[in-house]
Amino acid sequence: MAVGRKRHFSTAPYTTRERTRVWQDHIDESLFPTADYSPLNSDGLLARHSMSTVDDTRVHGFFLNGHIVDRVAQNTGAVGEAIFCKVVVAGGVSYSSASSMHLAGPGDVLFYDPKDPFFIGFRPGTAEVLLEIPRTLVPGDLFSKGESCIRIRGGYEGGANLGLDEYRVLLHGLTTAGGVTSDFEHRVRVVAKALTGIVAGNGARSLFVEAVRLIEQQAHDHELSTHRLALELSMSARQLNRIFQANGTTAAACIARERIQRAQTMLTATSASMTQIALSCGFGTSSNFSRAFSRSTGFSPLAYRKAHD
C-alpha cells in the first residue's frame, strides 16, 4: 500500500507582504491552481499546511488565520480528479458559489467539487482536515440538485461521521514533526472510509441526507413535523424514522436541534425579541420557545443571552 512522507509548509518565515504570494504559489502547486487570496488582518496570510498520501487518499491539514479564497474570479483550467472533503476541526468556514451557500463549524463536513467556481472564507484560528476523494468513488448524482457543495453537520450522521476528537487526533498526527507512523496510516484509512461511505451512500443514506437538507430549509416553519417531512419524501413516517434511527437519531430530534441552534445564534448575535426568535426559528409562540430551549440547554433564553453577552 502506497504511503507518502509528510510534507510541511508555513508562511511564518516570510514577511507580511510576501505571505499572500508565497501561499498562493504553494497551493497552486500542491492543491489547486488559479485562485485569489485576500488576508483579513494585519499579519497577512499566516498559514500552515501539512500533507501526506495513504493508499489513494491525499490528506491535508491546515492551520489558518482569517482570509478569503476566491476561485470565482480566477476559475480557469481543471483540477485533479477528486472531490474535496473538508472537515472543520476548529474555527469556521463559509462556502459560497452560484448554487450553494454553507457555514461550517467544528465537526461539520463539506463535500464540494473544486472544478466549480467557489468563494471560501476562513475565520481566524481555523483548523481543518481536507481529504481528496477519488471521483471514481463518488456517485454521479452526488450533486443531483445542481448544487456544488453539500454539508453534513457534526452529529447528524451517527456512526458514519466520526467524532470531532477523531479528526483532532488525525490533524495532530499529520501536522506534527516526524515520520508517518502505522497509527497515522490507520487513522487516515478509518477517516477516508467513513467519509467515502457518507459521500458514496446508498438509498437510505441519500434519503437521510435529503431529509436533513429539508429540515435545514424548513425549520423556521412551526408546522414542520416528522409526518410532513415523510410526505415530502413520499414515504411513511415509520419508514422515515427507521432511516433516522439507523443514523443514531430521530427526525423530531433533528428538527428540534436545528431550531435550538438557530435560536442560540439569534440570542447571541442579534437583539431580536423572544417573540421574534420564536417565530423565526419555528417554535410558533414564545412560551413554546422558552420551554423547548430550557429543556434542551438548561438555560432560559434570557439567561442564555445574558451568559453570552
N, C-alpha and C positions, 0 to 999 in steps of 0.2 A: 504494500500500500504506500502511495506517494505521500511523503511528508516534507514540507519545505521549512527551512530555518526561519526564525523570527527576524523581521526587519523593523527597525525603529527610525523615526524621523521626528524632529521638533523644530519649530520656528524660533524657539527661545534664544539661540545664539545670534540671531540676526537683529539688525536694528529695527525699530518700529516701522520705519518707512519701507524696509526691504521685505517685511514678513508676508505681506499680501502676495507679492510677486513670487517669492520662493515657494509659498504654499500652493499657489496656482500651478506652478511648474511641476511640483511634486505630485499633486492629484492628477494633473494631465497625464503623467506617466504611469501612475500606479492604479488609478481607478476609472476615471472617465475624462475625456478631453472637452475643451471649449466651454468653459463656464466663467462667469464673472464673480468676483468675491469682494464683499464690502464689510470691513470691520465696523463694529458698533461702539468702540471705546478707544480711549487714548493709548492703550497698549498695542494697538494694531491687531493683526490677526495672529493671536498667540494660540498655538495648537500643537498637539502631539498625535502621531499616528503610528500604530504598530500593525503588522500583517504577517500572516503565515498561510500555508496551504496544507490541508489534511485530506487525503484522497482527492476527490474532485471539488472540494469546497475551499474557496478562498475566504478567509475570515479576517476582519479588520477591527481594530479597537481605536477609539478616538477620545481624546480629552480636548474640549473646545471652549474658547470664550465666545462672547456674543458676536455673531457675524451672519451674513446672508450669502447664499449661493444662488446664482441666477443662471439657469440653463434655458431661459426663455429668450433672452436677447442673443445668446450665443449658441443656439442649438444647431450645430452643423455636424454631419457625419454620424455614423453609427458607433455604438459602444459594444462591449463584449456580449457574448451570448448568455446572458444571465439576467435573472430578476433579482433586484436588491431587496434584502430583508433587513430592516433597521430596527434594532431593539434599544429603546431608551433605558439607560441604567440610572442616570441622574440628570437633573435639569429638565429641559423640554425642547421639543422640536415642532415647528409648524411646517406643513407641506401644502402647497397650492399649485394648481395647474388650471388649464381651461376647463377641466371636467371634475376636479376633486379639490377638496379643502379639508385638512385634518389638523388637529392639535394632539400631540402625543406626549405623555408624561412617563415617569418611571414604570416599567413593566409593560408598557404598550409596545405593539409591534406594527410597523408599517411595511407593507409589501408594495413596491412600486416598480414601474418599468423605466429604467434610465434612458431608454431611447426617446421617451416623450419629453417635451419641454416642461421644466418644473422650476419652482421657486421655493427654497428651503431656508428657514430661519432657525438659528440656534440661540437659546438662552445662555447667558453667562453660566459657566460651571457645568456645561452639558458633558455627559459621558455616554458613550453608546458602543454597541457591538453591531457590526454590519456583516452579513453573510451574502455571498453571491451564490444564488441557487441556479444551477443549470436550467436553461429553458426547456430542455428535454424532460425535466421532472415536473414541469408546470403545465397544468391543463390549459388548452387553448381558450377555454371560456372563463379563465380566472377573472378577467376584467369584462365580463359579459354585458354589463350595463353601460359600457362606454367610458368608465372611469379609468384613470391612470394609476390610482393608488387605492388600497383598501387598508383599514386599520382594524387590528384585533386588540381590544383592550385587555390589560392585565387582569386576570381573574375570570374573564368570560369564558376562556377555553378549557376550564377544568384542568385535567391532567395533561392536555396537549400543549398548552402554553406554559412552559416551565416557570417556576417561581423566580422572583427577582434575584434572590440570593444565588441561584444557579448562574444567572447571567453575570452577576458581580464577580463570582469566582472565575468564570471564563475570561472576563475582561482583565482581571488581575493577572491571571496566568499568561495572557498574551502580551501585556504591556510591561511586565517586569523583566529585568535583565536575566540572562541565562538561556540555555538551550531549550529545545522542545522536549518536554517530558512525556512519558506514557500517560500520565494523568491528564495532561493538557489535550493530548490526542483523543483520549476517551471522551472528554467533555465536549470537544468540538463535534465529535460524531453524535453524541447524545443530543446536543442542541440542534445540529443540522437535521437529524432525523425528525425531531419534534416539529421544527419549523417547516420542513418539507412536507410533513404529514398534514399540517394545517393548510398549506397552500395547495397541495395535491388534492386532498379531501376525498369525499365520496358523496353520495346523495344526501345523507343525513347531515354531514358536515356543511355542505353547501347551503342546505336549508337553515341550519343553525346560524351560519354567518349572515344569511339574508334576514333572518328573524331579528338578529341583533341590530342590523342596519335599520330595519323598520322601527325598532324601539328607539334608536337614537334620533330618527327623523320625526317621530310622533309622540315622544314622551311628554311634550307640552300639552297634549290633548288629554283632559282628565277622563275622557271616555275610553282611552286606550286600555285594553284588557287582554288577558290570555285568549278569551273567546274571539275577540275581534281580530287579533293577530293571526289566529288559526284560520279564520275565514279568508283573510287576505292572502294566506299561503295555500289555500284550497286543501285544508286538512282539518281533522277534528282536533278539539282542544286536548284530548287524550294523546293523540299522536304527537302533537307539538310538545307536550310536557315530557313525553318519553325522550324526544330529541334533546331537550334541555337537561333532563336528568342524566343522560349519557355523558353530558359535559359538566356534571357536578353542580348543577344549579336548577332553577325553575324559571319559567317565563315571568311569573309575577315578581320574583326576586330581582330579575334583571331590570324590569320596568321600575321597580321601587329604587333600585340602586342608581339608575340613570337620573331619576328625578332628584334624589338626595344630592348627588354630585353637582347637578346644575344649581340646586338651591345653595349649596355650600359656596360655589363660585359667586353667585349673586350676593350672598350675605357679606362676603369679604371684598368683593371688587366693585360693588355698587352701593348706592344709598336707597335702593328700592324698598318700599314698604313691605310688610308681611303679606298684605293682600296682593300686591303686585307680584311678589315672588310666588305665592301660592298659585296664581293664575298662569304665570309664565312657565312654571315647572310642572303643571299637570295635577296639582293637588285639589283644584276646584275651589276650596274655601281655606281661609287662614286657620281655622280650627283643625281641619284635616291635616294641613301642613304642619302645624305645631305638634300634633300627636305623632305623626309619622316621623318627623325629624328627631324629636326627643327619643322615640323608641329606637331609632337607628344609631344616633350619635351619643346619646346620654346627656345632651345639652338641649336646652330650649333654643329656638332660633335666635332670640335676642342675646342669650348668654354666649352662644357660639360667635355671633358678630362681635360682641364686646371682647371675647378672649382673643380674637384675631384682628383686633383694631390696630 
